[in-house]
């Protein structure tokens, strides 16, 4: 007989509660803007875009990102409880996403931010479901945190 107060935990679960809630928030915030970018990709008004996820502690990350982004970049706060921001950068390829992410990470360091995590996902096609794109960006970010890649820029491309 198993005691009622004892629960076993599976260690192979892909997302924990916090990560699932983050995924839900990302779907809520990013689905419609990505639909617009998909429309632009399909109609050859856009060649690619990049999704950048950034988090840092002890700093106003939103303010810094707002100051660094271009007018065509879309900035989203994915909930104060997560401290993660997403940027959708239009007409940006993997190298441009890296250069922008590098500038942002350097700026966060200059302003004395800590535990800085930054990932970049390039999207060049609409063949993937939008949720797959969002989950791919999230998985890249989660892996960077799990592997403790603070201060590094992790890049992935979907084509």
C-alpha positions in Angstrom: 0.0 0.0 0.0 1.3 3.5 -0.9 1.0 6.3 1.6 -1.4 9.0 0.5 1.1 11.8 1.2 3.8 10.3 -0.9 4.1 11.3 -4.6 6.8 10.2 -7.0 8.1 12.6 -9.6 9.1 11.7 -13.1 12.3 13.2 -14.1 11.7 12.8 -17.8 8.8 15.2 -18.0 9.5 17.7 -20.8 8.0 20.8 -19.2 7.5 21.6 -15.5 4.5 23.7 -14.3 6.3 27.1 -14.7 7.4 26.2 -18.2 3.9 25.1 -19.3 2.5 28.4 -18.0 5.2 30.2 -19.9 4.3 28.2 -23.0 0.6 29.2 -22.6 1.6 32.8 -22.2 3.8 32.7 -25.3 0.9 31.1 -27.3 -1.5 33.8 -26.1 0.9 36.7 -26.8 2.8 35.5 -30.0 0.3 33.5 -32.1 -1.4 36.5 -33.7 1.7 38.5 -34.4 3.4 35.5 -35.9 0.3 34.9 -38.1 0.8 38.4 -39.5 4.5 37.6 -40.2 3.5 34.3 -41.8 1.1 36.3 -44.1 4.0 38.6 -45.0 6.3 35.6 -45.7 3.7 33.9 -47.8 3.2 37.1 -49.9 6.9 37.7 -50.4 6.8 40.9 -48.5 9.2 39.4 -45.9 12.1 37.0 -46.3 12.6 35.9 -42.7 12.1 36.9 -39.1 13.8 36.0 -35.9 12.3 35.3 -32.5 14.6 36.4 -29.7 13.9 35.4 -26.1 15.7 37.4 -23.4 15.8 37.4 -19.6 18.0 39.0 -17.1 17.8 39.7 -13.3 18.3 42.8 -11.3 17.7 45.1 -14.3 14.8 46.7 -16.3 15.2 44.4 -19.3 12.0 45.8 -20.9 13.4 49.4 -20.9 16.7 48.3 -22.5 15.0 46.2 -25.2 12.6 49.1 -25.9 15.6 51.4 -26.4 17.6 48.9 -28.6 14.9 47.6 -30.9 14.0 48.9 -34.3 10.6 50.4 -35.1 9.8 47.2 -37.1 10.6 44.9 -34.2 7.8 43.8 -31.9 8.5 43.5 -28.2 6.4 41.4 -25.8 6.7 40.9 -22.0 5.8 37.3 -21.3 4.8 37.9 -17.8 6.5 39.5 -14.8 6.6 36.1 -13.0 8.8 34.7 -15.8 10.9 37.8 -16.5 11.2 36.8 -20.1 10.8 39.1 -23.1 10.2 38.1 -26.7 11.2 40.1 -29.7 10.0 39.4 -33.2 12.4 41.0 -35.6 11.1 41.4 -39.2 13.4 41.0 -42.2 16.1 39.6 -40.0 18.2 36.5 -40.8 20.2 34.4 -38.3 23.3 36.6 -38.5 21.4 39.8 -38.0 19.5 38.2 -35.0 22.9 37.2 -33.5 24.3 40.7 -33.9 21.2 42.3 -32.3 21.2 39.7 -29.5 24.9 40.3 -28.9 24.3 44.1 -28.6 21.4 43.5 -26.2 23.4 41.1 -24.0 26.4 43.5 -23.9 24.0 46.3 -22.9 22.5 44.2 -20.2 26.0 43.4 -18.9 26.9 47.1 -19.0 23.9 48.0 -16.9 24.9 45.3 -14.4 22.2 42.7 -15.2 22.8 39.2 -14.0 21.7 35.7 -15.0 21.3 36.9 -18.7 19.8 34.3 -21.0 19.3 34.9 -24.7 18.2 32.7 -27.6 17.5 33.4 -31.2 15.3 31.4 -33.6 15.3 32.3 -37.3 12.1 31.5 -39.3 12.2 31.5 -43.1 9.2 29.4 -44.0 5.5 29.0 -43.1 5.6 25.2 -43.4 5.6 24.8 -39.7 2.6 25.3 -37.4 2.9 28.5 -35.4 2.7 26.5 -32.1 5.7 24.4 -33.3 7.7 27.6 -33.9 6.8 28.9 -30.4 7.6 25.6 -28.8 10.9 25.4 -30.6 11.8 28.9 -29.4 10.8 27.9 -25.8 12.7 24.6 -25.9 15.8 26.4 -27.0 15.5 28.9 -24.2 14.7 26.2 -21.6 17.7 24.2 -22.7 20.0 27.2 -22.4 18.8 27.7 -18.8 19.1 24.1 -17.9 22.7 24.0 -19.3 23.4 27.2 -17.5 24.5 29.1 -20.6 24.2 32.5 -19.0 25.7 35.3 -21.1 25.8 33.1 -24.2 23.6 33.6 -27.2 22.0 30.3 -28.4 21.0 30.3 -32.1 18.7 28.0 -34.0 17.2 28.2 -37.5 14.1 26.7 -38.9 13.9 26.6 -42.7 
